[in-house]
Amino acid sequence: MEPREPVEATLVCKMQKRLSHLLGVDVVEVGVGECGGEGDAPSTTAAHLESCEIGREARYSVVDAESTAVVGPRMRFGCGCRCGGRCERCATRPPPPVHTCTYRTCLNGGRCFPTSEGVRCACPLHTASPTCKVLMRHFQGDESIGSWTWVASIPPCPEVHISLEVLTTSQNATLLYSGPDHLGLAEPPPPGSSSREVLLLELRSGRPFLMLDLGGGPVTLALTASYSLADSTWHRLDVIWKDELVEMVVDLCSGGSIHGASMKVTDDPTTRPPPPVPPDAHTCRGAARLPPTARTLNYQRPLQVGGMAHPAPSHDTYGWPEPIRAYPLKGCVRNLRVNGELMDLGAGVLSSGSVPGCAAAECPANSPYCGSYGRCRVEAGAARCECDSGWTGADCSTRTTPSTFHLHSFVRLALSFSPLGYTTSISLRFRTRKADGDLVVLSSEGGGDRFGLQLSGGRACVLLQLHPAPPRTLCLAHVQLADGRWHRLHAARYGSATFLTADDGDGDLYNASVSLKGRQLLEVDREAGVVLGGASRQGDSGASASQRDFHEGCLDDVRISSRPVPLPPALNRTAWARVDEARGVGVDCEAPPACGNVTCRSPLTCVDTWRSYHCGCGEGRVMEEGSNLCQALDQCDHRPCLHGGTCLAANTGFTCSCLSGYGGRYCQLQGPGAASLKLSLAGLLAVLVWCTLLLLLVCAVLLHQHHRRSALRRGTGDGKESTTPAETKGHVSPSPSDCHAPYLLELRLLAPPRGNRPASWSTNPNIADVDVLQVDAASVTSSVEERTQQQQQQENPTHPTNRANPSQGSLSNPSSAVPAEEGEAAADKQEAERSGCDDLRNYAYEGGGSSPGSLSSCLESCSGNTKFLGGFREVAHMLES
């Protein structure tokens, strides 16, 4: 049965013929592609089905014909293949990079922003780039409200490969369904009708059951595996039909959970695993023949996942051998692929009783933080960090060091562990502009078995040879990776089934061959069977040379069975391998500048692209559509930072300043250690020093205020207690009006005072060993002064009020005892001496605020007839020193 014509192609061809008839001209092409002749189907092959991608550009087309003008939108057309390949015309005409974001560019809350190489997506947590797809969904299994999700229909291709992973406790559940709804027909459809076509994948008593009808009659497959899939462990199911044969494989025949197989290698490199035992293919794989007329699944209904949105149709009506049970799934589904394309299971799908994500697969709260370049994975019941390619360390925060491979270079490794015989994996990063060469090859002693990664014509390929079978290769045929950029590769084998992914592993970046025939175990020579950069061989002179030499390129972060191996010269040994021999390998991945003697026509400039160049607008600029002008590209206008992060423009793009609790390039990660802007050690020390200085300054100010108030309190108390008889009688010595010192300044001597004190000194009897420097009090109120002056005038009208009687022993200022007969000259001298003395405030502020400086200022200013109490000069000189 030939493939049916797509609706788009049918309408285009009819429109083309209609226009040709009305216009009287031969219309050769209408936008989306060529059409065949009369009665011919669109250009399709048995393995490829062309589909058209239509988009609207931001500009408009204007056709001006004098009095009439026609304005219409500009449409963008592209083509691709939904059946595992790229159409011939599309392969020769790759679409140009798109710099315009649309609402469908990024899914599930992703932020689209343009770059010089096209648009990119800032994807939230638990989504996968490049388009932010959600790859995991949880189904509640509620029969009352239904539990299901609809995704895109299965393409009508003669070759279809569907794979998914399921984690459940449901013994009976519907996993996939595509077919008619529950509405009964008036009469059964005739044999061969598309209304009979159906795909059903169920769990029955924990074992998978498949029913497939492609129009030629139903075929069923039921596997009697030795273990149930309803054990709360991730299991993989593959369904493939082609060449009138349908197959179903459980866990790729790994003998249990597909992820548990890779974890069976013990973490102790000195421990050897038990001898490998091939799995029993009868319990994990089943196949059946399809009727000769069955080719494609033409009944284009949505693919229902995890249950059915309607009651199950009657099997008698459609001639199916068994009824559909239609039990909802209670569990999770992830990594649903149809012909290599990952299906989006996010919020944009039509669903009921299901949500994105899977709580059973998430790491617990006490799991280690894996940083911005790692992911926490729960495998075999344990949480561990899985670092992104190019990063290592406990929290995936340390960059790996790449190695440059020159001409005739290679590295031979000796492994300290034995890879499993049934499953092996290789992952690495590389960049090169050479189209051919071996990247990594694992081989047995003598070279009978081989498994490795290589470049062939610029395309990545995985090689597998299990002796005595001939070697087989699986390539990413439609992707050129020898472009000088860093790319990630991951190759895995389960028996003779091989898988290859590059970068994000979606669409053309993924390929698989689930063929489990012949010998399934691989032998690897641990001592000399691992070679990087080319297969070494012995030359005529006895020296080692290289075949299929990988040169003028770089390798980084090579892992074998998830174990990191060393790359010389930066690293020669890890816990899992050591370097046995290395030739022509250099550290890092630098390249000479390529724009030294290149001149580009304005406004373009030379852009260095690692061992090559091109004339472009440079970083942060793009060519304006419809002109030859470069315009600035402000990526922050598109708000690429998630969770409230702030976008900071930079010459090479942008950076995100994240809120507390978020991290990652786009602030998409959550966790206690996910802060994106962290202080360095130097910055932290600087902050601590400044905080310490500020604290000391505050303490000094408070201490100074405390001492000042204490001195004021002590001076006030002493002044009240040491009232002399003269003062009692009203004889108070006035102080100068410009001095505002406290009553008394007390200084404790560090050494006994000299015995020959002047008569002007007086010792305070209330404080032991403390000499008192008498200072005129400025805080005496004006009312007291007025009363004192009145009393003095009444007792001795002719006696000056500022005269002191030395015989009374009063605590008057010695400098104020000036004889009256000296006249006005003596009074002027006395006033000058008074004004020169420091008070407490001057002591605090003179000399830069320091005690020695202030005392020195006091000693200098209070010279002459100024007299000090006993020990004051000694204390002042000691502090000054």
Secondary structure by P-SEA (a helix, b strand, c coil): ccccccaaaaaaaaaaaaaaaaaccccccccccccccccccccccccbbbbbbbbbccbbbbbbcccbbbbbbbbbbbbbbccccccaaaaaccccccccccccccccbbbbbbcccccccccccccccccccccbbbbcccccccccccccccccccbbbbbbcccccccbbbcccccccccccccccccccccccbbbbbbcccbbbbbbbcccbbbbbbbbccccccccbbbbbbbbbcccbbbbbccccccccaaaaaacccccccccccccccccccccbbbbbccccccccccccccccccccccccccccccccccccbbbbcccccccccccbbbbcccccccccccccccccccccccccccccbbbbbcccbbbbbbccccccccccbbbbbbbbccccbbbbbbcccccccbbbbbbcccccccbbbcbbbbcccccbbbbbbbcccbbbbbbbcccccbbbbccccccccccbbbbbbbbbcccbbbbbccccccccbbbbbccccccbbbbccccccccccbbbbccccbbbbccccccccccccccccbbbbcccccccccccccccccccccccccccccccccccccbbbbbccccccccccccccccccccbbbbbccccccccccbbbbbbcccccccccccccccccccccccccccccccaaaaaaaaaaaaaaaaaaaaaaaaaaaaaaaaaaaaaaaaaacccccccccccccccccccccbbbbbbccccccccccccccccccccccccccccccccaaaaaaaaaaaaaaccccccccccccccccccccccccccccaaaaaaaaaaaaaccccccccccccccaaaaaaaaaaaaccccccccaaaaaaaaaac
